[in-house]
Amino acid sequence: MSNEPAGPIACRSCDLHEVCRLCGMIAIGENRGLQRTGALRTLRPGTRLFRAGEPAHSLFAVRQGMLKTVEVGAEGEERIVAVSTPGDMLGSEAFGTRIYAHDVIALQPVVCCELPLSLLSDQYSRVRELAAALINLLSRASAPQAPLARGSSRERVAGFIVELARRLERRGLESRRFSLGMTRQEIANLLDTRIETVSRMIQKMRRAREIEIEGQQVTLLSLAPPG
């Protein structure tokens, strides 16, 4: 079963690019282009990037792979509340509560760039420019996401696949053939439906030649946004 991670993403396509540039995390040269000099964090599938309640010390940008953000209930049950793809930022709660709000878990082999908050406080000479970049970053992070757990069963499943393709395309990554990064059960959790419903809808789209699917690897054929 193929679960090849998406990415790696180019620095210029990442949400944290401007902040990293101002903090000296990347060097820009005419002849050598972009060369990253910051810290990298690698994760195996199932490994947590951080846990809810831990002190928030860094921002993270997804360079390669996908992660899920989950809430853990009182009895230990997990509810997936978001999926992060290359270029997305994680850990923005570090600016407010200084405590991570959710568990973030790798769905695939993941590489993240880490930006310690301590680096931000050291950039006094560029404080105005850096502040503007942070405000822009936080405004994107707080923008409402399209609700996936709404509409008919087909609209939910098709909407999830199409939105994932759009996100990859915006980052300059392959958006026609890619890994869903999630099991059918995880997709059902995210869409607030049943695993049988997800499997049935995927098979209907396959029979209609809207997609090709093998394990988690999907190829878009004629699938269009629902509605």
NUROBA-575933 format. One record per residue (C-alpha): residue number from 1; residue in three letters; chain; x, y, z. Coordinates in steps of 0.25 Angstrom, whole numbers. Layout:
! residues N
{drenpa->NUM lumro->ala fiti->A c1->X c2->Y c3->Z}
...
//
This chain:
! residues 227
{drenpa->1 lumro->met fiti->A c1->0 c2->0 c3->0}
{drenpa->2 lumro->ser fiti->A c1->6 c2->13 c3->-5}
{drenpa->3 lumro->asn fiti->A c1->7 c2->25 c3->5}
{drenpa->4 lumro->glu fiti->A c1->18 c2->33 c3->-1}
{drenpa->5 lumro->pro fiti->A c1->19 c2->46 c3->6}
{drenpa->6 lumro->ala fiti->A c1->16 c2->59 c3->-1}
{drenpa->7 lumro->gly fiti->A c1->27 c2->69 c3->-3}
{drenpa->8 lumro->pro fiti->A c1->38 c2->74 c3->0}
{drenpa->9 lumro->ile fiti->A c1->32 c2->88 c3->-2}
{drenpa->10 lumro->ala fiti->A c1->41 c2->100 c3->-7}
{drenpa->11 lumro->cys fiti->A c1->43 c2->110 c3->4}
{drenpa->12 lumro->arg fiti->A c1->37 c2->121 c3->-4}
{drenpa->13 lumro->ser fiti->A c1->24 c2->113 c3->-4}
{drenpa->14 lumro->cys fiti->A c1->23 c2->112 c3->12}
{drenpa->15 lumro->asp fiti->A c1->15 c2->120 c3->21}
{drenpa->16 lumro->leu fiti->A c1->27 c2->122 c3->30}
{drenpa->17 lumro->his fiti->A c1->36 c2->127 c3->19}
{drenpa->18 lumro->glu fiti->A c1->36 c2->142 c3->22}
{drenpa->19 lumro->val fiti->A c1->37 c2->140 c3->37}
{drenpa->20 lumro->cys fiti->A c1->49 c2->130 c3->35}
{drenpa->21 lumro->arg fiti->A c1->56 c2->140 c3->25}
{drenpa->22 lumro->leu fiti->A c1->55 c2->151 c3->35}
{drenpa->23 lumro->cys fiti->A c1->60 c2->143 c3->46}
{drenpa->24 lumro->gly fiti->A c1->72 c2->138 c3->38}
{drenpa->25 lumro->met fiti->A c1->67 c2->124 c3->37}
{drenpa->26 lumro->ile fiti->A c1->69 c2->124 c3->22}
{drenpa->27 lumro->ala fiti->A c1->81 c2->130 c3->14}
{drenpa->28 lumro->ile fiti->A c1->78 c2->137 c3->1}
{drenpa->29 lumro->gly fiti->A c1->89 c2->138 c3->-10}
{drenpa->30 lumro->glu fiti->A c1->88 c2->142 c3->-24}
{drenpa->31 lumro->asn fiti->A c1->96 c2->130 c3->-29}
{drenpa->32 lumro->arg fiti->A c1->92 c2->119 c3->-19}
{drenpa->33 lumro->gly fiti->A c1->77 c2->122 c3->-17}
{drenpa->34 lumro->leu fiti->A c1->70 c2->118 c3->-4}
{drenpa->35 lumro->gln fiti->A c1->79 c2->110 c3->5}
{drenpa->36 lumro->arg fiti->A c1->72 c2->106 c3->18}
{drenpa->37 lumro->thr fiti->A c1->80 c2->107 c3->31}
{drenpa->38 lumro->gly fiti->A c1->70 c2->105 c3->42}
{drenpa->39 lumro->ala fiti->A c1->66 c2->92 c3->50}
{drenpa->40 lumro->leu fiti->A c1->59 c2->81 c3->44}
{drenpa->41 lumro->arg fiti->A c1->50 c2->71 c3->51}
{drenpa->42 lumro->thr fiti->A c1->47 c2->57 c3->45}
{drenpa->43 lumro->leu fiti->A c1->36 c2->48 c3->50}
{drenpa->44 lumro->arg fiti->A c1->32 c2->34 c3->47}
{drenpa->45 lumro->pro fiti->A c1->17 c2->31 c3->44}
{drenpa->46 lumro->gly fiti->A c1->9 c2->31 c3->58}
{drenpa->47 lumro->thr fiti->A c1->20 c2->40 c3->65}
{drenpa->48 lumro->arg fiti->A c1->15 c2->52 c3->72}
{drenpa->49 lumro->leu fiti->A c1->21 c2->66 c3->68}
{drenpa->50 lumro->phe fiti->A c1->15 c2->71 c3->81}
{drenpa->51 lumro->arg fiti->A c1->4 c2->68 c3->91}
{drenpa->52 lumro->ala fiti->A c1->-7 c2->76 c3->97}
{drenpa->53 lumro->gly fiti->A c1->-3 c2->83 c3->110}
{drenpa->54 lumro->glu fiti->A c1->12 c2->83 c3->107}
{drenpa->55 lumro->pro fiti->A c1->19 c2->97 c3->108}
{drenpa->56 lumro->ala fiti->A c1->19 c2->103 c3->94}
{drenpa->57 lumro->his fiti->A c1->34 c2->107 c3->90}
{drenpa->58 lumro->ser fiti->A c1->34 c2->107 c3->75}
{drenpa->59 lumro->leu fiti->A c1->26 c2->109 c3->62}
{drenpa->60 lumro->phe fiti->A c1->27 c2->97 c3->52}
{drenpa->61 lumro->ala fiti->A c1->25 c2->98 c3->37}
{drenpa->62 lumro->val fiti->A c1->22 c2->85 c3->30}
{drenpa->63 lumro->arg fiti->A c1->33 c2->82 c3->19}
{drenpa->64 lumro->gln fiti->A c1->29 c2->68 c3->15}
{drenpa->65 lumro->gly fiti->A c1->18 c2->59 c3->19}
{drenpa->66 lumro->met fiti->A c1->4 c2->60 c3->26}
{drenpa->67 lumro->leu fiti->A c1->0 c2->61 c3->40}
{drenpa->68 lumro->lys fiti->A c1->-13 c2->61 c3->47}
{drenpa->69 lumro->thr fiti->A c1->-17 c2->70 c3->59}
{drenpa->70 lumro->val fiti->A c1->-26 c2->63 c3->69}
{drenpa->71 lumro->glu fiti->A c1->-34 c2->65 c3->81}
{drenpa->72 lumro->val fiti->A c1->-33 c2->54 c3->92}
{drenpa->73 lumro->gly fiti->A c1->-46 c2->52 c3->100}
{drenpa->74 lumro->ala fiti->A c1->-47 c2->49 c3->115}
{drenpa->75 lumro->glu fiti->A c1->-48 c2->34 c3->112}
{drenpa->76 lumro->gly fiti->A c1->-36 c2->35 c3->102}
{drenpa->77 lumro->glu fiti->A c1->-44 c2->35 c3->89}
{drenpa->78 lumro->glu fiti->A c1->-38 c2->43 c3->78}
{drenpa->79 lumro->arg fiti->A c1->-45 c2->53 c3->69}
{drenpa->80 lumro->ile fiti->A c1->-38 c2->58 c3->57}
{drenpa->81 lumro->val fiti->A c1->-40 c2->73 c3->55}
{drenpa->82 lumro->ala fiti->A c1->-30 c2->77 c3->44}
{drenpa->83 lumro->val fiti->A c1->-20 c2->71 c3->34}
{drenpa->84 lumro->ser fiti->A c1->-7 c2->79 c3->31}
{drenpa->85 lumro->thr fiti->A c1->0 c2->78 c3->18}
{drenpa->86 lumro->pro fiti->A c1->14 c2->83 c3->13}
{drenpa->87 lumro->gly fiti->A c1->15 c2->98 c3->15}
{drenpa->88 lumro->asp fiti->A c1->5 c2->99 c3->27}
{drenpa->89 lumro->met fiti->A c1->9 c2->104 c3->40}
{drenpa->90 lumro->leu fiti->A c1->7 c2->98 c3->53}
{drenpa->91 lumro->gly fiti->A c1->8 c2->103 c3->68}
{drenpa->92 lumro->ser fiti->A c1->2 c2->117 c3->66}
{drenpa->93 lumro->glu fiti->A c1->-4 c2->116 c3->80}
{drenpa->94 lumro->ala fiti->A c1->10 c2->118 c3->85}
{drenpa->95 lumro->phe fiti->A c1->7 c2->133 c3->83}
{drenpa->96 lumro->gly fiti->A c1->-4 c2->133 c3->93}
{drenpa->97 lumro->thr fiti->A c1->-5 c2->122 c3->104}
{drenpa->98 lumro->arg fiti->A c1->9 c2->117 c3->102}
{drenpa->99 lumro->ile fiti->A c1->3 c2->103 c3->103}
{drenpa->100 lumro->tyr fiti->A c1->0 c2->94 c3->91}
{drenpa->101 lumro->ala fiti->A c1->-15 c2->92 c3->90}
{drenpa->102 lumro->his fiti->A c1->-15 c2->79 c3->82}
{drenpa->103 lumro->asp fiti->A c1->-8 c2->66 c3->79}
{drenpa->104 lumro->val fiti->A c1->-1 c2->67 c3->66}
{drenpa->105 lumro->ile fiti->A c1->2 c2->53 c3->60}
{drenpa->106 lumro->ala fiti->A c1->10 c2->49 c3->47}
{drenpa->107 lumro->leu fiti->A c1->2 c2->42 c3->37}
{drenpa->108 lumro->gln fiti->A c1->13 c2->39 c3->28}
{drenpa->109 lumro->pro fiti->A c1->29 c2->41 c3->29}
{drenpa->110 lumro->val fiti->A c1->29 c2->55 c3->32}
{drenpa->111 lumro->val fiti->A c1->40 c2->66 c3->32}
{drenpa->112 lumro->cys fiti->A c1->37 c2->79 c3->39}
{drenpa->113 lumro->cys fiti->A c1->45 c2->92 c3->40}
{drenpa->114 lumro->glu fiti->A c1->45 c2->97 c3->54}
{drenpa->115 lumro->leu fiti->A c1->46 c2->112 c3->58}
{drenpa->116 lumro->pro fiti->A c1->48 c2->114 c3->73}
{drenpa->117 lumro->leu fiti->A c1->41 c2->126 c3->79}
{drenpa->118 lumro->ser fiti->A c1->54 c2->130 c3->85}
{drenpa->119 lumro->leu fiti->A c1->59 c2->134 c3->71}
{drenpa->120 lumro->leu fiti->A c1->47 c2->143 c3->69}
{drenpa->121 lumro->ser fiti->A c1->50 c2->151 c3->82}
{drenpa->122 lumro->asp fiti->A c1->65 c2->153 c3->77}
{drenpa->123 lumro->gln fiti->A c1->61 c2->161 c3->64}
{drenpa->124 lumro->tyr fiti->A c1->60 c2->175 c3->70}
{drenpa->125 lumro->ser fiti->A c1->67 c2->182 c3->58}
{drenpa->126 lumro->arg fiti->A c1->56 c2->177 c3->49}
{drenpa->127 lumro->val fiti->A c1->44 c2->178 c3->59}
{drenpa->128 lumro->arg fiti->A c1->35 c2->186 c3->50}
{drenpa->129 lumro->glu fiti->A c1->37 c2->177 c3->38}
{drenpa->130 lumro->leu fiti->A c1->36 c2->164 c3->46}
{drenpa->131 lumro->ala fiti->A c1->24 c2->169 c3->53}
{drenpa->132 lumro->ala fiti->A c1->17 c2->171 c3->40}
{drenpa->133 lumro->ala fiti->A c1->21 c2->157 c3->35}
{drenpa->134 lumro->leu fiti->A c1->16 c2->151 c3->48}
{drenpa->135 lumro->ile fiti->A c1->2 c2->158 c3->47}
{drenpa->136 lumro->asn fiti->A c1->1 c2->153 c3->33}
{drenpa->137 lumro->leu fiti->A c1->5 c2->139 c3->37}
{drenpa->138 lumro->leu fiti->A c1->-5 c2->139 c3->48}
{drenpa->139 lumro->ser fiti->A c1->-16 c2->145 c3->39}
{drenpa->140 lumro->arg fiti->A c1->-15 c2->133 c3->30}
{drenpa->141 lumro->ala fiti->A c1->-14 c2->123 c3->41}
{drenpa->142 lumro->ser fiti->A c1->-27 c2->128 c3->47}
{drenpa->143 lumro->ala fiti->A c1->-35 c2->128 c3->34}
{drenpa->144 lumro->pro fiti->A c1->-47 c2->119 c3->34}
{drenpa->145 lumro->gln fiti->A c1->-45 c2->106 c3->27}
{drenpa->146 lumro->ala fiti->A c1->-56 c2->100 c3->18}
{drenpa->147 lumro->pro fiti->A c1->-65 c2->91 c3->26}
{drenpa->148 lumro->leu fiti->A c1->-62 c2->77 c3->22}
{drenpa->149 lumro->ala fiti->A c1->-73 c2->70 c3->31}
{drenpa->150 lumro->arg fiti->A c1->-85 c2->76 c3->24}
{drenpa->151 lumro->gly fiti->A c1->-93 c2->72 c3->12}
{drenpa->152 lumro->ser fiti->A c1->-96 c2->58 c3->7}
{drenpa->153 lumro->ser fiti->A c1->-87 c2->47 c3->8}
{drenpa->154 lumro->arg fiti->A c1->-82 c2->49 c3->-6}
{drenpa->155 lumro->glu fiti->A c1->-80 c2->63 c3->-4}
{drenpa->156 lumro->arg fiti->A c1->-72 c2->61 c3->9}
{drenpa->157 lumro->val fiti->A c1->-63 c2->50 c3->3}
{drenpa->158 lumro->ala fiti->A c1->-61 c2->57 c3->-11}
{drenpa->159 lumro->gly fiti->A c1->-59 c2->71 c3->-4}
{drenpa->160 lumro->phe fiti->A c1->-48 c2->65 c3->5}
{drenpa->161 lumro->ile fiti->A c1->-40 c2->59 c3->-7}
{drenpa->162 lumro->val fiti->A c1->-42 c2->72 c3->-16}
{drenpa->163 lumro->glu fiti->A c1->-38 c2->81 c3->-4}
{drenpa->164 lumro->leu fiti->A c1->-26 c2->73 c3->-2}
{drenpa->165 lumro->ala fiti->A c1->-22 c2->74 c3->-17}
{drenpa->166 lumro->arg fiti->A c1->-24 c2->89 c3->-16}
{drenpa->167 lumro->arg fiti->A c1->-15 c2->91 c3->-4}
{drenpa->168 lumro->leu fiti->A c1->-4 c2->83 c3->-11}
{drenpa->169 lumro->glu fiti->A c1->-6 c2->91 c3->-24}
{drenpa->170 lumro->arg fiti->A c1->-5 c2->104 c3->-16}
{drenpa->171 lumro->arg fiti->A c1->9 c2->99 c3->-11}
{drenpa->172 lumro->gly fiti->A c1->14 c2->95 c3->-24}
{drenpa->173 lumro->leu fiti->A c1->13 c2->80 c3->-22}
{drenpa->174 lumro->glu fiti->A c1->7 c2->69 c3->-30}
{drenpa->175 lumro->ser fiti->A c1->-8 c2->71 c3->-29}
{drenpa->176 lumro->arg fiti->A c1->-13 c2->60 c3->-39}
{drenpa->177 lumro->arg fiti->A c1->-7 c2->48 c3->-33}
{drenpa->178 lumro->phe fiti->A c1->-4 c2->48 c3->-18}
{drenpa->179 lumro->ser fiti->A c1->-6 c2->40 c3->-5}
{drenpa->180 lumro->leu fiti->A c1->-18 c2->43 c3->4}
{drenpa->181 lumro->gly fiti->A c1->-9 c2->41 c3->15}
{drenpa->182 lumro->met fiti->A c1->-20 c2->35 c3->24}
{drenpa->183 lumro->thr fiti->A c1->-27 c2->22 c3->26}
{drenpa->184 lumro->arg fiti->A c1->-42 c2->21 c3->23}
{drenpa->185 lumro->gln fiti->A c1->-44 c2->21 c3->38}
{drenpa->186 lumro->glu fiti->A c1->-37 c2->34 c3->40}
{drenpa->187 lumro->ile fiti->A c1->-44 c2->40 c3->28}
{drenpa->188 lumro->ala fiti->A c1->-57 c2->36 c3->34}
{drenpa->189 lumro->asn fiti->A c1->-53 c2->42 c3->47}
{drenpa->190 lumro->leu fiti->A c1->-50 c2->55 c3->40}
{drenpa->191 lumro->leu fiti->A c1->-63 c2->56 c3->32}
{drenpa->192 lumro->asp fiti->A c1->-71 c2->51 c3->44}
{drenpa->193 lumro->thr fiti->A c1->-77 c2->39 c3->37}
{drenpa->194 lumro->arg fiti->A c1->-75 c2->24 c3->36}
{drenpa->195 lumro->ile fiti->A c1->-63 c2->17 c3->30}
{drenpa->196 lumro->glu fiti->A c1->-73 c2->8 c3->22}
{drenpa->197 lumro->thr fiti->A c1->-79 c2->21 c3->16}
{drenpa->198 lumro->val fiti->A c1->-65 c2->26 c3->12}
{drenpa->199 lumro->ser fiti->A c1->-61 c2->13 c3->6}
{drenpa->200 lumro->arg fiti->A c1->-74 c2->13 c3->-2}
{drenpa->201 lumro->met fiti->A c1->-73 c2->27 c3->-7}
{drenpa->202 lumro->ile fiti->A c1->-58 c2->25 c3->-11}
{drenpa->203 lumro->gln fiti->A c1->-63 c2->12 c3->-19}
{drenpa->204 lumro->lys fiti->A c1->-74 c2->19 c3->-26}
{drenpa->205 lumro->met fiti->A c1->-65 c2->30 c3->-30}
{drenpa->206 lumro->arg fiti->A c1->-55 c2->20 c3->-35}
{drenpa->207 lumro->arg fiti->A c1->-66 c2->12 c3->-43}
{drenpa->208 lumro->ala fiti->A c1->-71 c2->26 c3->-49}
{drenpa->209 lumro->arg fiti->A c1->-56 c2->28 c3->-54}
{drenpa->210 lumro->glu fiti->A c1->-55 c2->41 c3->-45}
{drenpa->211 lumro->ile fiti->A c1->-43 c2->35 c3->-38}
{drenpa->212 lumro->glu fiti->A c1->-33 c2->24 c3->-38}
{drenpa->213 lumro->ile fiti->A c1->-30 c2->18 c3->-25}
{drenpa->214 lumro->glu fiti->A c1->-19 c2->8 c3->-20}
{drenpa->215 lumro->gly fiti->A c1->-18 c2->8 c3->-5}
{drenpa->216 lumro->gln fiti->A c1->-16 c2->22 c3->-1}
{drenpa->217 lumro->gln fiti->A c1->-11 c2->27 c3->-14}
{drenpa->218 lumro->val fiti->A c1->-21 c2->34 c3->-22}
{drenpa->219 lumro->thr fiti->A c1->-21 c2->39 c3->-36}
{drenpa->220 lumro->leu fiti->A c1->-31 c2->50 c3->-40}
{drenpa->221 lumro->leu fiti->A c1->-38 c2->47 c3->-54}
{drenpa->222 lumro->ser fiti->A c1->-51 c2->55 c3->-55}
{drenpa->223 lumro->leu fiti->A c1->-54 c2->58 c3->-40}
{drenpa->224 lumro->ala fiti->A c1->-59 c2->72 c3->-39}
{drenpa->225 lumro->pro fiti->A c1->-63 c2->80 c3->-26}
{drenpa->226 lumro->pro fiti->A c1->-76 c2->76 c3->-21}
{drenpa->227 lumro->gly fiti->A c1->-88 c2->85 c3->-24}
//
